[in-house]
Amino acid sequence: MTGGMAPTPAPFAGSDRLHPDGRPRGEFRDSLRKVDDVRNGLAAAVSVATPAAVVAAALALSHPVAWVLAFLVMPVAQNRLFILHHEAAHRTLFSNRLLNDVVGINLVGWLTFGTGGHGYRIGHIGHHRDEFGPKEPDFLLYSQYPITARSMRRKHRRDLTGVSAYRIVRPRFQRLGEVRHRRLTYRFLAGQALVLAAFWAGGHPWLYLWLWVLPWATLYQGLNRIRAIAEHAGMTRSGDRRRTTHHVRQSLVARALMVPFGVGYHLAHHVDMTVPYRNLGRLHDALVEDGYVGDLEWPTYRSLWRALRSAEPATA
């Protein structure tokens, strides 16, 4: 089920800056692991304020085109919040652990269709420790690639019509007889009640559906899939991160719309998950310059997605 696109990279002996497995060494490692609290705080404040700004702009313009544009922009804002939550899950958003968890996990992770708890963090750390291993939370999302173009269209159709979102939310209501699960579901609902209350206080409760729930249930699911499969689809379980994780050359458009906060430097992120997002570009440059990446970099996301859907249809 895995390995359909996993390369066989040349051995890497290490360098002055890097261990043979790509991890940074010594002073270089220490410089990479420094967290810029002030700039991260500003980034977090802007990201949290962006959805409110999108709604305010749509209301101010009050035109059908503005409503459509706001619907299209909101999933990008929600994606930024999720990646911010991802950064906090690694405890690299703020150097102070309490501040990191309160802002990135308890607040952002709660309001953006989560519970505000550490469930995502626990599962995600399992993903990093052994990609495609027995504790991989997203094994089915990444496996069986490359697939046919028809199969890819079917996945996108499920994302854009709300089927994928329904499958994500449905389990929250299937085990309400269990005390712990019921508590998590109540926390999830409380977070969304708070978001609804904010729309209600602004005098437009119906916008909670149009500019919060529906963008997340449709376009955000599609955006999340194409980002996720560009990270790991078709790769395989291995001690060599070059066989578990793709790297795609980063562009300004991709970073603005799909891979904010350095998450597009995903190979570097998996080589050392303790490096905060602002320094992942530096680590990636070292991985390239010292020979770890070699010729494994995809030139564009489009070229990778094309390869991911390149399987031939089965014949009778």
C-alpha positions in Angstrom: 0.0 0.0 0.0 3.0 2.3 0.2 6.2 3.1 -1.6 4.8 3.7 -5.1 6.7 6.9 -5.4 9.4 6.5 -2.8 12.9 7.2 -4.3 16.1 5.3 -3.5 18.4 8.2 -2.6 22.2 8.1 -2.7 23.9 7.5 0.7 24.8 10.7 2.6 27.9 10.7 4.8 27.1 13.8 6.6 28.8 17.2 6.7 30.2 19.8 9.1 26.6 21.0 9.6 24.6 17.8 9.2 24.5 14.3 10.6 24.3 11.4 8.1 20.5 11.4 8.6 20.3 15.1 7.8 19.8 16.3 11.4 21.7 19.6 12.1 24.8 19.5 14.3 26.2 21.6 17.1 26.1 25.4 16.9 24.1 25.2 13.6 21.4 23.1 15.3 21.3 25.5 18.3 20.9 28.5 16.0 18.1 26.8 14.1 16.1 26.0 17.3 15.7 29.5 18.5 12.1 30.7 18.6 11.3 34.4 17.6 8.5 35.0 20.2 7.8 38.6 19.1 7.4 37.9 15.4 5.5 34.7 16.0 3.2 36.6 18.3 2.5 39.1 15.6 1.9 36.3 13.0 -0.5 34.6 15.4 -2.4 37.8 16.1 -2.7 38.5 12.3 -3.8 34.9 11.6 -6.5 35.0 14.3 -7.8 38.4 13.1 -7.9 37.4 9.4 -11.2 35.6 9.4 -12.9 38.5 11.2 -11.3 40.9 8.7 -12.7 38.8 5.8 -16.2 38.9 7.2 -15.9 42.6 7.9 -14.8 43.3 4.4 -17.6 41.3 2.9 -20.1 43.1 5.1 -18.7 46.5 4.2 -18.9 45.9 0.5 -22.2 44.1 0.8 -22.1 42.9 -2.9 -22.6 39.4 -4.3 -19.1 39.3 -5.6 -17.8 40.2 -2.2 -19.7 37.3 -0.6 -18.2 34.9 -3.2 -14.7 36.2 -2.7 -15.0 36.0 1.0 -16.2 32.4 0.7 -13.1 31.6 -1.4 -10.6 33.4 0.9 -11.9 32.0 4.2 -10.5 28.4 3.6 -7.0 30.0 3.1 -7.4 31.8 6.4 -8.6 28.6 8.1 -5.6 26.7 6.6 -3.3 29.3 8.1 -4.9 28.8 11.5 -4.5 25.0 11.2 -0.8 25.3 10.3 -0.4 27.7 13.3 -2.0 25.0 15.4 0.5 22.5 13.9 3.4 24.7 14.9 2.1 24.8 18.4 1.7 21.0 18.5 5.5 20.9 18.1 5.8 23.5 20.8 7.8 25.8 18.5 5.3 28.6 18.2 6.4 30.2 21.5 9.4 29.4 23.7 7.2 29.6 26.7 5.3 26.3 26.9 2.2 27.7 28.6 1.8 30.5 26.1 2.5 28.1 23.2 -0.3 25.7 24.4 -2.8 28.3 25.4 -2.6 30.2 22.1 -1.9 27.5 19.6 -3.6 24.5 21.0 -6.3 25.6 23.5 -7.5 28.6 21.5 -6.6 28.2 17.8 -7.0 24.4 18.0 -10.3 24.8 19.7 -12.0 27.4 17.5 -10.9 25.8 14.2 -13.1 22.7 14.5 -11.1 21.0 17.2 -11.4 20.3 20.9 -8.7 22.6 22.3 -6.9 19.5 23.7 -3.7 17.7 23.0 -5.2 14.8 20.9 -3.9 16.2 17.6 -0.5 16.8 19.1 -0.2 13.2 20.5 -1.3 11.7 17.2 0.9 14.0 15.1 4.1 13.3 17.2 3.4 9.6 16.4 3.4 10.5 12.8 6.8 12.1 13.1 8.4 9.4 15.1 7.5 6.7 12.6 6.0 7.8 9.3 3.7 5.1 7.9 4.3 3.0 11.0 1.6 1.4 13.2 0.8 4.7 14.9 0.5 6.7 11.7 -2.8 8.6 12.1 -3.1 9.4 8.3 -1.9 6.2 6.8 -4.9 5.8 4.4 -4.6 9.5 3.3 -1.0 8.9 2.1 -1.1 5.3 0.9 -1.7 3.6 -2.5 -0.3 6.4 -4.6 0.1 6.9 -7.5 -3.6 6.6 -8.3 -5.6 7.1 -11.5 -6.9 10.5 -12.5 -10.4 9.2 -12.1 -9.7 8.2 -8.5 -8.2 11.6 -7.8 -11.3 13.3 -9.2 -13.4 11.2 -6.9 -11.4 12.2 -3.9 -11.7 15.9 -4.8 -15.4 15.5 -5.4 -15.9 14.1 -1.9 -13.9 17.0 -0.4 -15.7 19.7 -2.3 -19.2 18.4 -1.6 -18.8 18.0 2.1 -18.5 14.2 2.2 -15.0 14.3 3.7 -16.0 16.8 6.3 -19.0 14.7 7.3 -16.7 11.7 7.8 -14.5 13.8 10.0 -17.3 15.1 12.2 -19.4 12.0 12.3 -17.2 10.0 14.8 -17.6 12.7 17.4 -21.3 11.7 17.7 -20.9 7.9 17.4 -19.4 7.2 20.8 -21.3 9.6 23.1 -21.9 6.7 25.5 -18.2 6.9 26.5 -17.6 9.6 29.1 -14.2 10.8 27.7 -15.4 10.9 24.1 -18.6 12.7 25.2 -16.5 15.3 27.0 -14.4 15.9 23.9 -17.5 16.3 21.7 -19.0 18.8 24.1 -15.7 20.8 24.0 -15.8 20.7 20.2 -19.4 22.0 20.2 -18.6 24.7 22.7 -15.9 26.0 20.5 -18.2 26.3 17.5 -20.9 27.8 19.8 -18.4 30.5 20.6 -17.7 31.2 17.0 -21.4 31.3 16.3 -21.9 33.7 19.2 -19.3 36.0 17.6 -21.3 36.1 14.3 -24.5 36.6 16.3 -23.1 39.5 18.3 -22.2 41.1 15.0 -25.8 40.8 13.9 -25.3 38.2 11.1 -25.6 34.7 12.6 -26.3 33.2 9.1 -22.7 34.1 8.1 -21.5 31.4 10.5 -22.7 28.9 8.0 -21.8 30.8 4.8 -18.4 32.1 5.9 -17.2 29.6 8.5 -18.8 26.1 8.3 -19.3 25.7 4.5 -15.8 26.9 3.5 -14.3 24.5 6.0 -16.6 21.6 5.0 -15.8 22.1 1.2 -12.9 24.1 -0.1 -10.7 23.7 3.0 -11.0 19.9 2.8 -9.8 20.1 -0.8 -6.9 22.4 0.1 -5.9 20.2 3.1 -5.8 17.1 0.9 -3.6 18.6 -1.9 -1.2 19.9 0.7 -1.1 16.6 2.7 -0.6 14.4 -0.3 2.2 16.7 -1.5 3.9 16.0 1.8 3.8 12.2 2.0 1.6 10.5 -0.6 3.3 7.5 -2.3 6.2 7.4 0.1 7.0 4.6 2.6 8.1 3.6 6.0 11.8 4.2 6.4 14.6 5.5 8.6 15.6 7.7 5.7 13.4 10.7 5.7 14.0 11.2 2.0 11.8 8.0 1.5 9.0 9.2 3.7 8.6 12.8 2.8 8.5 14.8 -0.5 10.1 18.2 -0.9 8.7 20.7 -3.4 10.4 23.9 -4.5 8.6 26.7 -2.7 6.9 29.6 -4.6 5.4 32.8 -3.2 1.9 31.8 -4.4 2.1 28.3 -2.8 3.4 29.8 0.5 0.6 32.4 0.5 -2.3 30.1 -0.4 -1.4 26.6 0.7 1.8 26.1 2.7 2.2 29.1 5.1 4.5 29.2 8.1 7.3 27.2 6.4 5.3 24.0 6.3 6.2 23.5 2.6 9.8 22.8 3.7 8.4 19.5 4.8 11.4 17.3 4.3 13.4 19.7 6.5 10.6 19.7 9.0 10.7 15.9 9.3 14.5 15.8 9.4 14.2 17.8 12.7 10.7 18.6 14.0 12.1 20.8 16.7 13.1 23.5 14.3 10.6 26.4 14.3 9.0 27.4 11.0 11.0 30.6 10.5 14.3 28.5 10.3 13.1 25.7 8.2 14.2 27.5 5.0 17.8 27.7 6.4 17.8 24.0 7.3 16.5 23.2 3.8 19.2 25.3 2.2 21.8 23.3 4.2 20.2 20.0 3.2 20.5 21.1 -0.5 24.0 22.6 -0.3 25.5 19.8 1.6 24.1 17.1 -0.7 21.4 15.5 1.4 18.5 16.4 -0.9 20.3 15.6 -4.1 18.0 15.6 -7.1 14.8 14.7 -5.1 13.3 18.1 -5.1 10.1 18.5 -7.1 10.1 21.6 -9.3 6.5 22.6 -8.7 3.4 21.3 -6.8 1.7 20.8 -10.1 4.4 18.4 -11.3 4.0 16.4 -8.1 0.2 16.3 -8.3 0.4 15.2 -11.9 2.7 12.3 -10.9 0.4 11.4 -8.0 -2.5 10.8 -10.4 -0.4 9.0 -13.1 -1.4 5.4 -12.4 -2.9 3.6 -15.4 -6.5 2.4 -15.1 -7.0 -1.3 -14.4 -7.9 -3.3 -17.4 -10.3 -6.2 -17.4 
